[in-house]
Amino acid sequence: MRWRCGSDTSRVSDYDDIKKQSGRFGGLHQRIHETFQRRSESPAAWAAWEQACRDFHSYESPMRFIESADGRRRLREGDPALVEHAIAFLELDPYVFRSGYAKAAIIRCIKRLSFTHAQIQRLQGVVLRALDKCDRQEFRAYCRLAAAVDSPAFDTRIRERLNSPDSAVRRRARYVLDYMDN
């Protein structure tokens, strides 16, 4: 399935499409685990496992277009449909093959754009969820995004996390605040 991203794409359909693609990825990943358990039973079982691996590795992320020069250019220029699509992808935070690279690329492209108030709030929510979740490859990009959408209220919400019972959340909050201070 090829990813659609045109000017007629609505926020709801972005969410639905990204969820559908992410669900497909999850199913491919699950199929590897299921076939792995039975791969030594027969040559056919081995072939099924190999096919599951090929299918998994051939999966294309819903944000694959961001790897093209044209996609990055359009996003940096602020193509409204593409920006909306990218924000929806960051909000949904699918964890699929190469999604961390796609999220970091999106943030590099959009961090200098002018956003609407609603978009700023949504992107602040993206950063706060990243603080509350786990350490991933793209965390530094979330720090850059935090600096791009900073506000006094947002700063306060980050500082609240310095009192979290979870030491990892405190560490990530400190890292974001240090990044924003520089």
CORRA-V79358 format. One record per residue. N is the residue number from 1. RES is the residue in one letter. PSI is psi in degrees with one decimal (none if undefined). OMEGA is omega in radians with two decimals (NA if undefined). NEAR is the number of other ideal C-beta (glycine too) atoms within 12 Angstrom. Layout:
N,RES,PSI,OMEGA,NEAR + N,RES,PSI,OMEGA,NEAR
This chain:
1,M,128.6,3.10,15 + 2,R,145.4,-3.12,12 + 3,W,133.0,3.09,30 + 4,R,137.7,3.03,22 + 5,C,83.6,-3.13,33 + 6,G,178.5,-3.09,19 + 7,S,-16.6,3.14,14 + 8,D,4.1,-3.11,13 + 9,T,123.6,3.12,27 + 10,S,164.7,-3.14,18 + 11,R,-41.3,-3.14,24 + 12,V,-45.2,-3.13,13 + 13,S,-31.3,3.04,21 + 14,D,-50.1,3.14,33 + 15,Y,-47.8,-3.11,25 + 16,D,-44.5,-3.14,19 + 17,D,-43.7,-3.14,28 + 18,I,-42.0,3.11,36 + 19,K,-41.8,3.14,22 + 20,K,-46.8,3.13,21 + 21,Q,-41.9,3.13,33 + 22,S,-38.7,3.08,29 + 23,G,-39.1,3.10,21 + 24,R,-43.1,3.11,26 + 25,F,-45.2,3.13,30 + 26,G,-39.9,3.10,21 + 27,G,-39.8,3.10,19 + 28,L,-40.5,3.12,26 + 29,H,-43.5,3.11,24 + 30,Q,-38.9,-3.14,17 + 31,R,-34.7,3.07,25 + 32,I,-47.2,-3.12,26 + 33,H,-42.7,-3.13,17 + 34,E,-45.2,-3.11,17 + 35,T,-27.6,3.10,27 + 36,F,-41.1,-3.11,20 + 37,Q,-28.9,-3.07,15 + 38,R,5.4,-3.00,19 + 39,R,-27.7,-3.11,22 + 40,S,0.8,-3.10,13 + 41,E,-32.3,-3.09,14 + 42,S,164.9,3.05,12 + 43,P,-35.1,3.12,12 + 44,A,-38.7,3.11,14 + 45,A,-38.6,3.09,18 + 46,W,-43.9,3.13,17 + 47,A,-37.5,3.11,16 + 48,A,-40.6,3.10,23 + 49,W,-44.5,3.11,25 + 50,E,-40.9,3.12,19 + 51,Q,-40.4,3.10,19 + 52,A,-40.1,3.11,27 + 53,C,-43.5,3.12,22 + 54,R,-44.0,3.13,16 + 55,D,-43.3,-3.14,22 + 56,F,-47.5,-3.07,27 + 57,H,-15.9,3.09,17 + 58,S,-3.3,3.12,16 + 59,Y,137.2,3.07,29 + 60,E,127.7,3.13,24 + 61,S,149.6,3.06,31 + 62,P,-15.1,-3.13,41 + 63,M,23.8,-3.11,43 + 64,R,-33.3,-3.11,26 + 65,F,-23.7,-3.11,30 + 66,I,-17.5,3.11,37 + 67,E,-9.3,3.10,21 + 68,S,148.7,3.12,18 + 69,A,-39.1,-3.14,13 + 70,D,-42.4,3.13,16 + 71,G,-44.9,3.12,27 + 72,R,-40.9,3.13,24 + 73,R,-48.3,-3.13,15 + 74,R,-38.0,3.13,26 + 75,L,-44.1,3.10,36 + 76,R,-32.3,3.12,23 + 77,E,-9.5,3.07,18 + 78,G,28.0,3.07,22 + 79,D,114.6,-3.01,25 + 80,P,-43.7,-3.13,25 + 81,A,-40.5,-3.13,25 + 82,L,-40.8,3.10,34 + 83,V,-44.7,3.12,36 + 84,E,-42.6,3.12,35 + 85,H,-44.1,-3.13,40 + 86,A,-41.5,3.12,46 + 87,I,-42.2,3.10,40 + 88,A,-41.0,3.12,34 + 89,F,-44.2,3.12,46 + 90,L,-38.4,3.13,44 + 91,E,-44.8,-3.11,29 + 92,L,-25.5,3.06,31 + 93,D,53.3,3.12,32 + 94,P,142.6,3.13,31 + 95,Y,90.9,-3.11,23 + 96,V,171.8,-3.14,32 + 97,F,122.8,3.13,27 + 98,R,12.1,-3.12,24 + 99,S,-30.5,3.09,33 + 100,G,-41.0,3.09,28 + 101,Y,-40.4,3.12,21 + 102,A,-42.7,-3.14,40 + 103,K,-43.8,3.12,40 + 104,A,-40.5,3.13,31 + 105,A,-41.8,3.11,32 + 106,I,-48.3,-3.09,44 + 107,I,-41.1,3.09,39 + 108,R,-37.5,-3.09,24 + 109,C,-33.3,-3.02,38 + 110,I,-11.6,-2.98,39 + 111,K,-20.7,-3.13,30 + 112,R,1.7,-3.12,18 + 113,L,158.8,2.98,28 + 114,S,128.3,-3.11,15 + 115,F,156.0,2.99,26 + 116,T,164.7,3.10,16 + 117,H,-42.5,-3.14,13 + 118,A,-40.8,3.12,15 + 119,Q,-39.5,3.10,27 + 120,I,-45.0,3.13,24 + 121,Q,-41.4,3.12,20 + 122,R,-42.3,-3.14,30 + 123,L,-33.6,3.03,40 + 124,Q,-39.5,3.07,34 + 125,G,-37.3,3.09,25 + 126,V,-46.9,-3.12,35 + 127,V,-44.1,-3.13,44 + 128,L,-38.9,3.08,33 + 129,R,-37.1,3.10,26 + 130,A,-36.8,3.09,38 + 131,L,-38.9,-3.06,37 + 132,D,-18.3,-3.05,24 + 133,K,-120.8,-3.06,20 + 134,C,170.2,3.11,19 + 135,D,126.8,3.09,19 + 136,R,166.3,-3.10,21 + 137,Q,-35.5,-3.02,18 + 138,E,9.5,-3.04,31 + 139,F,-39.6,3.14,28 + 140,R,-36.0,3.10,24 + 141,A,-37.2,3.09,32 + 142,Y,-33.0,3.07,42 + 143,C,-41.6,3.11,30 + 144,R,-39.9,3.12,30 + 145,L,-40.4,3.12,42 + 146,A,-42.2,3.13,39 + 147,A,-32.4,-3.11,27 + 148,A,-24.6,-3.08,29 + 149,V,23.5,-3.07,38 + 150,D,147.9,3.03,26 + 151,S,162.8,3.13,20 + 152,P,-41.9,-3.14,11 + 153,A,-39.2,3.11,16 + 154,F,-44.0,3.10,30 + 155,D,-43.0,3.12,23 + 156,T,-43.2,-3.13,17 + 157,R,-34.9,3.08,27 + 158,I,-44.5,-3.12,37 + 159,R,-30.9,3.07,21 + 160,E,-31.6,-3.12,18 + 161,R,-12.5,3.06,31 + 162,L,-16.6,3.11,23 + 163,N,11.1,-3.12,15 + 164,S,144.7,3.05,20 + 165,P,-15.9,-3.14,9 + 166,D,115.5,-3.09,17 + 167,S,-30.8,3.12,14 + 168,A,-38.6,3.09,20 + 169,V,-43.9,3.11,25 + 170,R,-44.2,-3.13,21 + 171,R,-45.3,3.14,19 + 172,R,-38.5,3.10,32 + 173,A,-43.1,3.11,34 + 174,R,-41.8,-3.13,22 + 175,Y,-44.1,3.13,27 + 176,V,-45.2,-3.13,37 + 177,L,-40.8,3.10,27 + 178,D,-40.7,3.14,17 + 179,Y,-42.4,-3.11,24 + 180,M,-27.1,3.14,25 + 181,D,-19.9,-3.11,15 + 182,N,none,NA,11
